[in-house]
Amino acid sequence: MPLRTASPFLKTLGRPLGAFVLALLVGAAGAPLFAAEPSAADGVSAASFNLADVRSMQYQEDVLANELVIDEKTVPAHPGDFVFAIEETGTNETYLRTMMPLVEALRIASPERRVLVRRIPSREFAQSVKAEKIPFVLATSGTMVSLMDELGAVPLAVRERTLTGGRAAAAAGGLLIVDAKRRELGSLASLKGARVAVESTVSFGPWQWLMGRLIKEGLDPENYFAAGEWRPHDVPDVFNAVLSGDADAGLVSLCTLERMEREGFIDPTVFRPAAVLPGGAGPCRSSTPVLPDWTIGYLTTAQSDAVRRVAAVAFSMPERDGWRWGTRVDLSEVRGLMQALHYGFYAYLDEQTVKGFVKRHAELFLALAALFAFVVFHALRSRHLVRVRTKDLEAALAEKTRMEEEARVSRERLSAIERVGLLSQMSSMFAHELKQPLSSLSNYIGGLKLWNARRPTSDADRAMAEGALEAMAEETARITSIVNRVRGYAKRSTEPLKPCDWTAVIRRAVLIVERHDARRVPILTAPGEYLAADPADDRPAMVLGDQLELELLVLNLIRNAGHAAAGERDGFVSVSLNREDGNFVLHVTDNGPKLSPEGFARLTGYGDSVKQEGLGIGLSICRGIADRHGGALRFLQLPTRGICAEVTIEALPDEEENDKKNADGGADASAPSPDRTKEI
């Protein structure tokens, strides 16, 4: 170990021993910890705490972050508070499964103290912790080594996996996965030159551990793989990249594949692990060395009483899903790997290589490159002048072809508009002829209600008949409203827009399809901001619109999606409603067969149906309704199969104000929509 790194490392060997011994004594005794003497810096240090409730605690999966954690950035810390900084790696997995249980345990053991948490990105973690003087940190093992060298941090506990017989093992590693159909991929040698989709590269993690294996086996880590591509949406994008062929292999964290298979998120026969090392952490397979996982550490700003409490609580927490906090914090292997990769604190080693020489003389190399580029440009300029005439001619021919194509498209649209106009006239005639029969039907239903009320029969029989007549009257009124609306369109007269609840409109449209559509498939309501799993928990989404027109819009989209997925054995339709930048966004998604480029382009046509039996006016009506409400309708082609219809309508100003107030009082639960679709 170099001399410059040995000193801060040796300082960390003795300082955590007191906390470790204290935690072990508390775990053995099972009694309340004696009170520490109060100090000026810690006004509540004399309060005792009991770990019995911590050992028997039940983890609360449904507790929201804002109910347990206070943001340390916005709330000032008081003496006695537990102040943590957690490394933000781009996923909430660690925050929910590691930080939140620790916060809950600290609250149980010390209810008189607050727990303040600051989420800091990996790239600025050490600087922020130092600047804000945060006493406790929860970080990855690589970041903890950097904190030890730069700030004198002391590792207190490490997250480890429990094995058979009570043994414990390091819990961090990575697994390479490949498409099960690609039988040629399996060993590490077969993946040379492969494109690897990486779960995350914002911190010291699986990609660096994989490079460490290459170094250990005498391979060149910089040139072994063709590319390591970071996927912006973590685990789902890694699996999708492998399945779609965008990557030859994917690299995910330890136990991710097993957990996804166990919870039913993926088919166990679709993906296959590759380059698996023997051994590993229990039932989880690994393609990289298994190293220490997330660690709890403290800095010199931490009070001794607070350190003892955090250590005692962490080591007293019950095991959760095979994980626990362990005392054997050995980061020497992590340090050695960081030194071999010239990572983090050891980046200065690059200056002793050819690459470092190039970095030091970057300006000179740039000047030489600019001179060479000028010479090449001068040589190519003469050739360019010769080709100008040819390119002009090619551009003229391309423009002619483009204009001919535009003329063809215009003719097709004109024909479609004429067909829509004819259908509009026919619809007006049908609406006029249906008005009288509908009025008669309403009168008959009214007469049947009077007859039913007076006929000699039982109350149950009369109530059943009354319910059927009420349903008939409701549907008749709805048909009459639609007929009147069609006549209004023919006369160019429409009802004024009024505030209405789009959530209730969507629920009614779903109910109509479930009751009356013979070709329907299961309609799944995706729980989100406004549509809940239980309709009773829905939130109102107020927009300025016409309730009937919005119902026709949603009804048409759900029916089209259901008909598209009806031929699939596992066909379904998913409906969700979310809030984005002052607008309500409705998504209607199906898993029907993937459309050809020509079929997908027909969705943007005018009066052109993608169904053989369709007249081509359903989507035109939907676009007209969306335009009248100041919204937008577009379609997204999903990567493997299915279509997503997206409708955006502006929310009412009052609703925006309410959402703003709600956002000020709680955590933001919105999530960005997937960008893996092909937009029109």
C-alpha positions as CSV (number, residue, x, y, z in Angstrom):
1,M,0.0,0.0,0.0
2,P,1.5,3.4,-0.9
3,L,2.7,5.5,2.0
4,R,0.3,8.4,1.2
5,T,-2.7,6.2,1.7
6,A,-1.6,4.1,4.6
7,S,-1.9,6.7,7.3
8,P,-5.7,7.5,7.0
9,F,-6.4,3.8,6.6
10,L,-4.6,2.8,9.8
11,K,-6.4,5.5,11.7
12,T,-9.7,3.8,10.9
13,L,-8.7,0.5,12.6
14,G,-9.1,1.5,16.2
15,R,-11.8,4.2,16.2
16,P,-14.9,2.0,15.5
17,L,-13.9,-0.8,18.0
18,G,-15.7,1.0,20.9
19,A,-18.9,1.2,18.9
20,F,-18.6,-2.4,17.9
21,V,-18.1,-3.6,21.5
22,L,-20.9,-1.4,22.7
23,A,-23.3,-2.8,20.1
24,L,-22.4,-6.4,21.0
25,L,-22.9,-5.7,24.7
26,V,-26.3,-4.1,24.1
27,G,-27.3,-7.0,21.9
28,A,-26.4,-9.5,24.6
29,A,-28.0,-7.7,27.5
30,G,-31.3,-6.9,25.9
31,A,-31.9,-4.1,28.5
32,P,-32.2,-0.4,28.2
33,L,-28.9,1.3,27.6
34,F,-27.6,3.4,30.5
35,A,-27.8,7.2,30.0
36,A,-24.7,9.0,28.8
37,E,-23.5,12.2,30.5
38,P,-25.0,15.3,28.8
39,S,-22.8,17.7,27.0
40,A,-23.2,21.2,25.7
41,A,-23.2,20.0,22.1
42,D,-25.8,17.3,22.7
43,G,-28.7,18.5,24.8
44,V,-30.5,15.2,24.8
45,S,-27.6,12.8,25.2
46,A,-28.7,11.8,28.7
47,A,-31.9,10.2,27.4
48,S,-31.9,6.4,27.6
49,F,-33.1,4.2,24.9
50,N,-34.4,0.6,24.7
51,L,-33.5,-1.8,21.8
52,A,-36.1,-4.4,22.6
53,D,-38.6,-2.7,20.2
54,V,-35.9,-2.5,17.6
55,R,-35.2,-6.2,17.7
56,S,-38.9,-7.0,17.2
57,M,-39.7,-4.3,14.7
58,Q,-41.8,-5.0,11.6
59,Y,-40.6,-3.3,8.4
60,Q,-43.3,-1.0,7.0
61,E,-43.2,-1.3,3.2
62,D,-46.2,1.1,2.8
63,V,-44.7,4.1,4.8
64,L,-44.0,7.1,2.6
65,A,-40.6,8.8,2.7
66,N,-42.1,12.1,3.9
67,E,-43.7,10.4,6.9
68,L,-40.4,9.2,8.3
69,V,-37.6,11.4,6.9
70,I,-37.0,15.1,7.2
71,D,-35.0,16.7,4.4
72,E,-31.8,18.0,6.1
73,K,-31.4,20.6,3.4
74,T,-34.5,22.5,4.3
75,V,-34.8,21.8,8.0
76,P,-32.0,23.0,10.3
77,A,-30.5,20.4,12.6
78,H,-30.8,20.6,16.4
79,P,-28.5,19.1,19.1
80,G,-29.1,15.4,19.4
81,D,-30.6,14.9,15.9
82,F,-29.3,12.1,13.7
83,V,-28.1,13.7,10.5
84,F,-27.3,11.4,7.6
85,A,-26.1,11.9,4.0
86,I,-27.1,9.0,1.7
87,E,-25.3,8.6,-1.7
88,E,-27.8,9.1,-4.5
89,T,-27.0,6.5,-7.3
90,G,-30.1,7.1,-9.5
91,T,-32.4,4.5,-8.0
92,N,-34.7,4.4,-4.9
93,E,-34.0,0.7,-4.2
94,T,-31.3,1.4,-1.6
95,Y,-33.2,4.4,-0.1
96,L,-36.3,2.4,0.5
97,R,-34.8,-1.0,1.5
98,T,-31.8,0.2,3.5
99,M,-32.1,3.8,4.6
100,M,-35.8,3.8,5.5
101,P,-35.6,0.7,7.9
102,L,-32.6,2.3,9.6
103,V,-34.5,5.6,10.0
104,E,-37.5,3.6,11.4
105,A,-35.3,1.8,13.9
106,L,-33.7,5.0,15.1
107,R,-37.1,6.5,15.6
108,I,-38.2,3.5,17.6
109,A,-35.1,3.5,19.8
110,S,-34.9,7.3,20.3
111,P,-38.3,8.8,19.8
112,E,-37.2,12.1,21.3
113,R,-34.7,12.7,18.5
114,R,-35.3,13.5,14.8
115,V,-33.7,11.8,11.9
116,L,-32.6,14.2,9.1
117,V,-31.5,12.8,5.7
118,R,-29.7,14.5,2.9
119,R,-29.7,12.8,-0.5
120,I,-26.6,13.8,-2.4
121,P,-25.4,12.6,-5.9
122,S,-22.3,10.4,-6.1
123,R,-20.2,12.9,-8.1
124,E,-20.5,15.6,-5.4
125,F,-21.0,13.4,-2.3
126,A,-17.6,14.0,-0.6
127,Q,-17.6,17.8,-1.3
128,S,-21.1,18.2,0.1
129,V,-20.5,16.1,3.2
130,K,-17.4,18.1,4.0
131,A,-19.0,21.5,3.3
132,E,-22.2,20.8,5.3
133,K,-20.3,18.9,8.1
134,I,-22.7,16.0,8.0
135,P,-21.8,13.5,10.8
136,F,-23.2,10.2,9.4
137,V,-23.1,8.8,5.9
138,L,-24.6,5.8,4.1
139,A,-22.6,5.2,0.9
140,T,-21.3,2.5,-1.4
141,S,-18.1,0.8,-0.4
142,G,-16.0,2.7,-3.1
143,T,-17.3,6.1,-1.9
144,M,-16.6,5.1,1.7
145,V,-13.0,4.4,0.8
146,S,-12.7,7.9,-0.8
147,L,-14.3,9.4,2.4
148,M,-11.8,7.6,4.5
149,D,-8.8,9.0,2.5
150,E,-10.2,12.5,2.0
151,L,-12.2,13.3,5.1
152,G,-11.0,10.7,7.7
153,A,-14.3,8.9,7.8
154,V,-14.7,5.7,9.9
155,P,-16.8,2.8,8.6
156,L,-19.2,1.6,11.3
157,A,-21.3,-1.2,9.7
158,V,-21.6,-2.9,6.4
159,R,-24.7,-4.5,4.8
160,E,-24.2,-8.2,4.4
161,R,-26.2,-11.2,3.3
162,T,-26.8,-14.0,5.8
163,L,-26.1,-17.6,4.6
164,T,-27.0,-21.0,5.9
165,G,-25.9,-21.6,9.5
166,G,-25.8,-18.0,10.4
167,R,-22.8,-17.2,8.3
168,A,-22.5,-13.8,6.6
169,A,-21.0,-12.8,3.3
170,A,-20.3,-9.6,1.3
171,A,-23.4,-8.6,-0.5
172,A,-22.3,-6.5,-3.6
173,G,-21.6,-7.9,-7.0
174,G,-22.8,-8.0,-10.6
175,L,-24.2,-10.6,-12.9
176,L,-24.0,-10.7,-16.7
177,I,-27.2,-11.8,-18.4
178,V,-27.7,-12.8,-22.1
179,D,-30.7,-13.7,-24.2
180,A,-31.5,-17.4,-23.6
181,K,-31.8,-17.9,-27.4
182,R,-28.2,-16.9,-28.1
183,R,-26.6,-20.2,-27.2
184,E,-23.2,-19.0,-28.4
185,L,-22.9,-16.7,-25.4
186,G,-22.1,-18.0,-22.0
187,S,-18.5,-17.9,-20.9
188,L,-16.5,-14.7,-20.4
189,A,-14.4,-15.5,-23.5
190,S,-17.5,-15.6,-25.6
191,L,-18.4,-12.1,-24.6
192,K,-15.2,-10.5,-25.8
193,G,-16.1,-7.6,-28.1
194,A,-19.7,-7.6,-26.9
195,R,-21.9,-4.6,-26.2
196,V,-22.8,-4.6,-22.5
197,A,-25.8,-2.6,-21.2
198,V,-24.9,-1.4,-17.7
199,E,-27.4,-0.9,-14.9
200,S,-25.6,2.3,-13.6
201,T,-22.2,4.0,-13.8
202,V,-22.8,6.9,-11.4
203,S,-20.9,5.3,-8.6
204,F,-18.3,2.6,-7.9
205,G,-20.4,-0.5,-8.7
206,P,-20.9,-3.6,-10.9
207,W,-19.0,-2.2,-13.9
208,Q,-15.9,-1.5,-11.9
209,W,-16.2,-4.9,-10.2
210,L,-16.3,-6.6,-13.7
211,M,-13.2,-4.7,-14.7
212,G,-11.6,-6.0,-11.6
213,R,-12.3,-9.6,-12.6
214,L,-10.7,-8.9,-16.1
215,I,-7.6,-7.5,-14.4
216,K,-7.4,-10.5,-12.1
217,E,-7.6,-12.9,-15.1
218,G,-4.9,-11.0,-17.0
219,L,-7.2,-9.4,-19.5
220,D,-7.3,-5.8,-20.8
221,P,-10.3,-4.1,-19.2
222,E,-10.2,-1.1,-21.5
223,N,-10.5,-3.0,-24.7
224,Y,-12.2,-6.3,-23.8
225,F,-15.8,-5.2,-24.4
226,A,-16.9,-3.2,-27.5
227,A,-18.8,-0.8,-25.3
228,G,-20.3,-0.4,-21.9
229,E,-23.6,1.5,-22.4
230,W,-25.3,3.1,-19.4
231,R,-29.1,2.7,-19.5
232,P,-30.9,5.7,-18.1
233,H,-33.8,3.7,-16.6
234,D,-31.6,1.1,-14.8
235,V,-32.9,-2.4,-14.5
236,P,-35.9,-2.4,-17.0
237,D,-33.7,-0.9,-19.8
238,V,-31.0,-3.4,-19.2
239,F,-33.4,-6.3,-19.7
240,N,-35.0,-4.6,-22.7
241,A,-31.7,-3.8,-24.3
242,V,-30.7,-7.5,-24.2
243,L,-34.1,-8.7,-25.4
244,S,-34.3,-6.3,-28.3
245,G,-30.7,-6.9,-29.4
246,D,-29.4,-3.4,-28.7
247,A,-26.9,-5.1,-26.4
248,D,-25.3,-8.5,-26.4
249,A,-25.3,-8.8,-22.6
250,G,-26.5,-6.9,-19.6
251,L,-24.9,-6.2,-16.3
252,V,-27.2,-6.0,-13.2
253,S,-26.5,-6.0,-9.5
254,L,-26.3,-9.1,-7.4
255,C,-29.6,-11.0,-6.8
256,T,-31.5,-8.7,-9.3
257,L,-32.2,-11.6,-11.7
258,E,-33.2,-13.9,-8.9
259,R,-35.5,-11.3,-7.4
260,M,-37.1,-10.4,-10.7
261,E,-37.8,-14.1,-11.5
262,R,-39.1,-14.8,-8.0
263,E,-41.5,-11.8,-8.0
264,G,-42.8,-12.7,-11.5
265,F,-41.5,-9.6,-13.4
266,I,-39.6,-11.7,-16.0
267,D,-39.9,-15.2,-17.5
268,P,-37.2,-17.4,-16.1
269,T,-36.7,-19.0,-19.6
270,V,-36.1,-15.7,-21.4
271,F,-32.7,-14.7,-19.8
272,R,-29.7,-16.7,-18.9
273,P,-26.8,-15.8,-16.6
274,A,-23.3,-15.7,-18.2
275,A,-19.7,-15.9,-17.0
276,V,-20.8,-17.0,-13.6
277,L,-18.1,-17.5,-10.9
278,P,-18.2,-20.4,-8.6
279,G,-19.4,-19.7,-5.0
280,G,-21.1,-16.4,-4.5
281,A,-23.4,-14.9,-1.9
282,G,-25.8,-17.7,-1.0
283,P,-28.4,-18.5,-3.7
284,C,-27.4,-15.5,-5.9
285,R,-25.1,-16.0,-8.9
286,S,-22.4,-13.5,-9.6
287,S,-20.1,-12.8,-12.6
288,T,-17.8,-10.5,-10.6
289,P,-16.0,-10.7,-7.3
290,V,-18.4,-10.3,-4.4
291,L,-17.3,-7.2,-2.4
292,P,-18.7,-5.3,0.6
293,D,-22.0,-3.5,0.0
294,W,-23.4,-0.3,1.4
295,T,-21.7,0.9,4.5
296,I,-22.6,3.2,7.4
297,G,-19.8,5.6,8.5
298,Y,-19.3,8.6,10.6
299,L,-17.0,11.6,10.5
300,T,-15.1,13.6,13.1
301,T,-18.2,15.9,13.5
302,A,-20.3,13.0,15.0
303,Q,-20.9,13.1,18.7
304,S,-19.8,10.0,20.6
305,D,-23.2,9.3,22.1
306,A,-24.8,9.5,18.6
307,V,-22.2,7.1,17.2
308,R,-22.9,4.6,20.0
309,R,-26.7,4.8,19.4
310,V,-26.4,4.4,15.7
311,A,-24.1,1.4,16.1
312,A,-26.3,-0.2,18.7
313,V,-29.5,0.3,16.6
314,A,-27.9,-1.0,13.4
315,F,-26.6,-4.2,14.9
316,S,-29.9,-4.8,16.8
317,M,-32.1,-4.5,13.7
318,P,-33.7,-7.9,12.7
319,E,-32.8,-9.6,9.5
320,R,-34.8,-8.4,6.5
321,D,-35.1,-10.4,3.3
322,G,-31.7,-12.1,4.1
323,W,-29.9,-8.8,4.8
324,R,-28.5,-7.4,8.0
325,W,-25.9,-4.9,9.2
326,G,-22.5,-6.6,10.0
327,T,-19.5,-5.4,12.0
328,R,-16.7,-6.8,9.8
329,V,-16.0,-3.8,7.7
330,D,-13.0,-4.8,5.6
331,L,-12.6,-2.5,2.6
332,S,-9.1,-3.5,1.7
333,E,-10.2,-5.4,-1.4
334,V,-12.3,-2.5,-2.6
335,R,-9.3,-0.2,-2.0
336,G,-7.0,-2.4,-4.0
337,L,-9.5,-2.5,-6.9
338,M,-9.8,1.3,-6.9
339,Q,-6.1,1.6,-7.0
340,A,-5.8,-0.9,-9.9
341,L,-8.4,1.0,-11.9
342,H,-7.1,4.4,-11.0
343,Y,-10.5,5.3,-9.7
344,G,-11.5,8.1,-7.3
345,F,-8.7,9.1,-4.9
346,Y,-6.3,7.1,-7.1
347,A,-7.0,9.0,-10.3
348,Y,-3.6,10.7,-9.9
349,L,-1.9,7.4,-11.0
350,D,-3.1,8.2,-14.6
351,E,-0.5,11.0,-14.7
352,Q,2.3,8.3,-14.7
353,T,1.0,6.7,-17.9
354,V,0.9,7.6,-21.6
355,K,-2.7,8.7,-21.1
356,G,-1.5,11.0,-18.4
357,F,1.2,12.5,-20.6
358,V,-1.4,13.1,-23.3
359,K,-3.6,14.9,-20.7
360,R,-0.7,17.1,-19.6
361,H,0.1,18.2,-23.2
362,A,-3.5,18.3,-24.4
363,E,-3.1,21.9,-25.9
364,L,-0.1,20.9,-28.0
365,F,-1.8,17.8,-29.3
366,L,-4.9,19.9,-30.1
367,A,-2.7,22.4,-32.0
368,L,-1.1,19.7,-34.1
369,A,-4.5,18.1,-34.8
370,A,-5.8,21.5,-35.9
371,L,-2.9,21.9,-38.3
372,F,-3.3,18.4,-39.7
373,A,-7.0,19.0,-40.1
374,F,-6.3,22.3,-42.1
375,V,-4.0,20.5,-44.5
376,V,-6.6,17.7,-45.0
377,F,-9.3,20.3,-45.5
378,H,-7.3,22.1,-48.2
379,A,-6.7,18.9,-50.0
380,L,-10.3,17.9,-49.9
381,R,-11.6,21.3,-50.9
382,S,-10.7,20.9,-54.5
383,R,-12.6,17.6,-54.7
384,H,-15.6,19.2,-53.1
385,L,-15.8,21.9,-55.7
386,V,-15.8,19.3,-58.4
387,R,-18.7,17.5,-56.8
388,V,-20.9,20.6,-56.2
389,R,-22.6,20.4,-59.6
390,T,-23.4,16.8,-59.2
391,K,-24.9,17.4,-55.7
392,D,-27.0,20.3,-57.1
393,L,-28.5,18.0,-59.7
394,E,-29.1,15.3,-57.1
395,A,-30.8,17.8,-54.9
396,A,-33.1,19.0,-57.7
397,L,-34.1,15.4,-58.5
398,A,-34.8,14.7,-54.8
399,E,-36.9,17.9,-54.6
400,K,-39.0,16.8,-57.6
401,T,-39.5,13.4,-56.0
402,R,-40.6,15.0,-52.7
403,M,-43.1,17.3,-54.4
404,E,-44.6,14.4,-56.2
405,E,-45.0,12.5,-52.9
406,E,-46.6,15.5,-51.3
407,A,-49.1,15.8,-54.2
408,R,-50.0,12.1,-53.7
409,V,-50.5,12.5,-50.0
410,S,-52.6,15.6,-50.5
411,R,-54.9,13.8,-53.0
412,E,-55.3,11.0,-50.5
413,R,-56.2,13.4,-47.7
414,L,-58.6,15.3,-49.9
415,S,-60.4,12.0,-50.8
416,A,-60.5,11.1,-47.1
417,I,-62.0,14.5,-46.2
418,E,-64.7,14.2,-48.8
419,R,-65.6,10.7,-47.4
420,V,-65.8,12.2,-43.9
421,G,-68.0,14.9,-45.2
422,L,-70.4,12.4,-46.8
423,L,-70.4,10.4,-43.6
424,S,-71.2,13.6,-41.6
425,Q,-74.3,14.2,-43.8
426,M,-75.5,10.6,-43.4
427,S,-74.9,10.8,-39.6
428,S,-77.1,14.0,-39.4
429,M,-79.9,12.2,-41.4
430,F,-79.7,9.1,-39.1
431,A,-79.8,11.3,-36.0
432,H,-82.9,13.1,-37.2
433,E,-84.7,9.8,-38.0
434,L,-83.7,8.3,-34.6
435,K,-85.0,11.2,-32.5
436,Q,-88.7,10.3,-32.8
437,P,-88.2,6.5,-32.0
438,L,-86.0,7.5,-29.0
439,S,-88.7,9.8,-27.7
440,S,-91.3,7.0,-28.0
441,L,-89.0,4.6,-26.2
442,S,-88.6,7.0,-23.3
443,N,-92.4,7.3,-23.1
444,Y,-92.8,3.5,-23.0
445,I,-90.2,3.3,-20.3
446,G,-92.1,5.9,-18.2
447,G,-95.3,4.0,-18.7
448,L,-93.7,0.7,-17.7
449,K,-92.5,2.4,-14.5
450,L,-96.0,3.5,-13.6
451,W,-97.4,0.0,-14.4
452,N,-94.6,-1.6,-12.4
453,A,-95.4,0.6,-9.3
454,R,-99.0,-0.5,-9.3
455,R,-99.0,-4.1,-10.4
456,P,-99.7,-6.7,-7.7
457,T,-96.4,-8.5,-7.0
458,S,-93.8,-8.8,-4.4
459,D,-91.5,-5.9,-3.4
460,A,-88.4,-7.8,-4.5
461,D,-89.9,-8.5,-8.0
462,R,-91.0,-4.9,-8.3
463,A,-87.5,-3.6,-7.2
464,M,-85.8,-5.8,-9.8
465,A,-88.0,-4.6,-12.6
466,E,-87.6,-1.0,-11.4
467,G,-83.8,-1.4,-11.6
468,A,-83.9,-2.8,-15.1
469,L,-86.2,0.1,-16.2
470,E,-83.9,2.6,-14.6
471,A,-80.9,1.1,-16.6
472,M,-83.0,1.3,-19.8
473,A,-83.9,4.9,-19.1
474,E,-80.3,5.8,-18.4
475,E,-79.0,4.2,-21.6
476,T,-81.9,5.8,-23.6
477,A,-81.0,9.2,-22.2
478,R,-77.4,8.6,-23.2
479,I,-78.3,7.7,-26.7
480,T,-80.5,10.7,-27.0
481,S,-77.7,12.9,-25.8
482,I,-75.4,11.4,-28.4
483,V,-78.0,11.9,-31.2
484,N,-78.5,15.6,-30.1
485,R,-74.7,16.1,-30.1
486,V,-74.5,14.6,-33.7
487,R,-77.2,17.0,-34.8
488,G,-75.4,19.9,-33.2
489,Y,-72.2,19.0,-35.1
490,A,-74.2,19.0,-38.3
491,K,-75.5,22.5,-37.5
492,R,-72.1,23.7,-36.3
493,S,-73.4,24.3,-32.8
494,T,-71.8,22.9,-29.7
495,E,-72.3,23.1,-26.0
496,P,-70.0,25.4,-24.0
497,L,-67.2,23.7,-22.1
498,K,-67.7,23.4,-18.4
499,P,-65.5,22.1,-15.5
500,C,-65.8,18.3,-15.3
501,D,-63.9,15.5,-13.6
502,W,-61.9,13.5,-16.1
503,T,-61.2,10.7,-13.6
504,A,-65.0,10.0,-13.4
505,V,-65.3,10.2,-17.2
506,I,-62.6,7.6,-17.6
507,R,-64.2,5.3,-15.0
508,R,-67.6,5.5,-16.8
509,A,-66.0,4.8,-20.2
510,V,-64.3,1.7,-18.8
511,L,-67.6,0.5,-17.2
512,I,-69.4,0.9,-20.6
513,V,-66.9,-1.1,-22.4
514,E,-66.9,-3.9,-19.8
515,R,-70.7,-4.0,-19.9
516,H,-71.4,-3.8,-23.7
517,D,-68.3,-4.6,-25.8
518,A,-68.3,-8.3,-26.8
519,R,-64.7,-8.2,-28.1
520,R,-63.3,-6.7,-24.9
521,V,-60.2,-7.9,-23.1
522,P,-59.3,-7.3,-19.4
523,I,-59.0,-3.5,-18.8
524,L,-56.4,-2.8,-16.1
525,T,-56.4,0.6,-14.3
526,A,-52.8,1.5,-13.6
527,P,-52.6,3.0,-10.1
528,G,-51.1,6.5,-10.2
529,E,-51.7,10.0,-9.2
530,Y,-55.4,10.1,-10.1
531,L,-56.7,6.5,-11.0
532,A,-56.3,4.3,-8.0
533,A,-56.5,0.5,-7.7
534,D,-59.9,1.0,-5.9
535,P,-62.2,3.4,-7.7
536,A,-63.2,4.8,-4.2
537,D,-59.6,6.1,-3.8
538,D,-59.6,8.1,-7.1
539,R,-58.6,11.7,-7.1
540,P,-60.6,14.2,-9.2
541,A,-58.9,15.6,-12.3
542,M,-60.7,18.8,-13.1
543,V,-60.6,20.0,-16.7
544,L,-62.6,22.5,-18.8
545,G,-64.5,20.3,-21.2
546,D,-67.6,18.5,-22.3
547,Q,-68.2,15.4,-20.2
548,L,-70.0,13.5,-23.1
549,E,-67.3,14.3,-25.7
550,L,-64.5,13.3,-23.3
551,E,-66.4,10.1,-22.6
552,L,-66.6,9.4,-26.4
553,L,-62.9,10.1,-26.8
554,V,-61.9,7.7,-24.0
555,L,-64.4,5.1,-25.1
556,N,-63.2,5.1,-28.6
557,L,-59.5,4.7,-27.6
558,I,-60.3,1.9,-25.1
559,R,-62.4,0.0,-27.7
560,N,-59.7,0.4,-30.4
561,A,-57.1,-0.9,-27.9
562,G,-59.3,-3.8,-26.9
563,H,-60.0,-4.8,-30.4
564,A,-56.2,-4.7,-31.2
565,A,-55.4,-7.0,-28.3
566,A,-58.4,-9.3,-28.7
567,G,-56.4,-11.7,-30.8
568,E,-53.7,-12.2,-28.3
569,R,-53.9,-15.0,-25.7
570,D,-52.8,-12.6,-22.9
571,G,-54.3,-9.5,-24.4
572,F,-55.1,-6.6,-22.1
573,V,-55.6,-2.8,-22.1
574,S,-53.9,-0.5,-19.5
575,V,-55.4,2.9,-18.6
576,S,-53.5,5.5,-16.5
577,L,-54.0,9.3,-15.8
578,N,-51.1,11.4,-14.5
579,R,-50.1,15.1,-14.1
580,E,-47.2,16.6,-16.1
581,D,-46.4,20.3,-16.2
582,G,-49.9,21.6,-15.6
583,N,-51.6,19.1,-17.9
584,F,-53.4,15.8,-17.4
585,V,-52.0,13.0,-19.5
586,L,-54.1,9.9,-20.3
587,H,-52.3,6.8,-21.5
588,V,-54.3,3.9,-23.1
589,T,-51.9,1.0,-23.8
590,D,-52.6,-2.4,-25.4
591,N,-50.3,-5.4,-26.1
592,G,-51.7,-6.2,-29.5
593,P,-49.5,-7.2,-32.5
594,K,-46.8,-4.7,-33.6
595,L,-48.0,-2.7,-36.6
596,S,-45.9,-2.4,-39.7
597,P,-44.5,1.0,-40.5
598,E,-47.2,1.5,-43.1
599,G,-50.0,0.5,-40.6
600,F,-48.5,2.7,-37.9
601,A,-48.4,5.7,-40.4
602,R,-52.1,5.2,-41.1
603,L,-52.9,6.2,-37.6
604,T,-52.0,9.8,-38.5
605,G,-54.2,9.7,-41.7
606,Y,-57.5,11.5,-42.2
607,G,-60.4,9.2,-42.5
608,D,-58.2,6.1,-43.0
609,S,-58.9,3.1,-40.7
610,V,-56.4,0.5,-39.6
611,K,-59.2,-2.0,-39.3
612,Q,-60.7,-3.8,-42.3
613,E,-64.3,-3.2,-41.1
614,G,-63.6,0.4,-40.0
615,L,-65.0,3.5,-41.8
616,G,-62.0,5.6,-40.7
617,I,-63.9,8.3,-38.8
618,G,-63.4,7.1,-35.2
619,L,-59.9,8.6,-34.8
620,S,-60.9,11.7,-36.7
621,I,-63.7,12.3,-34.1
622,C,-61.1,11.7,-31.3
623,R,-58.7,14.3,-32.8
624,G,-61.6,16.8,-33.2
625,I,-62.6,16.3,-29.6
626,A,-59.0,16.7,-28.4
627,D,-58.6,19.9,-30.6
628,R,-61.8,21.4,-29.2
629,H,-60.5,20.9,-25.7
630,G,-57.2,22.5,-26.5
631,G,-55.4,19.2,-26.1
632,A,-53.3,16.9,-28.2
633,L,-53.7,13.2,-29.3
634,R,-50.7,11.2,-30.4
635,F,-49.7,7.5,-30.7
636,L,-46.5,5.8,-29.5
637,Q,-45.3,2.5,-30.9
638,L,-44.0,0.2,-28.2
639,P,-40.7,-1.7,-28.7
640,T,-42.0,-5.2,-29.0
641,R,-45.7,-5.0,-29.5
642,G,-48.7,-2.8,-28.8
643,I,-49.6,0.9,-29.2
644,C,-49.9,3.6,-26.5
645,A,-52.5,6.4,-27.2
646,E,-51.6,9.6,-25.3
647,V,-54.1,12.4,-24.8
648,T,-53.0,15.7,-23.1
649,I,-55.5,18.3,-21.8
650,E,-54.7,21.4,-19.7
651,A,-55.8,21.2,-16.1
652,L,-58.0,23.9,-14.5
653,P,-56.0,26.7,-12.7
654,D,-57.7,25.8,-9.3
655,E,-56.5,22.2,-9.7
656,E,-53.0,23.4,-10.4
657,E,-53.0,25.5,-7.2
658,N,-54.2,22.5,-5.1
659,D,-51.5,20.3,-6.6
660,K,-48.9,22.9,-5.8
661,K,-50.0,23.0,-2.2
662,N,-49.9,19.2,-2.0
663,A,-46.4,19.2,-3.5
664,D,-45.2,21.7,-0.9
665,G,-46.3,19.4,1.9
666,G,-45.0,16.0,0.6
667,A,-42.6,14.2,-1.6
668,D,-43.0,14.3,-5.4
669,A,-44.2,10.9,-6.5
670,S,-44.2,11.5,-10.2
671,A,-42.0,9.5,-12.5
672,P,-40.8,10.2,-16.0
673,S,-42.6,8.3,-18.7
674,P,-40.5,5.7,-20.6
675,D,-38.6,7.0,-23.6
676,R,-38.2,3.6,-25.2
677,T,-41.1,4.3,-27.7
678,K,-41.2,5.5,-31.2
679,E,-43.2,8.8,-31.3
680,I,-45.2,9.9,-34.3
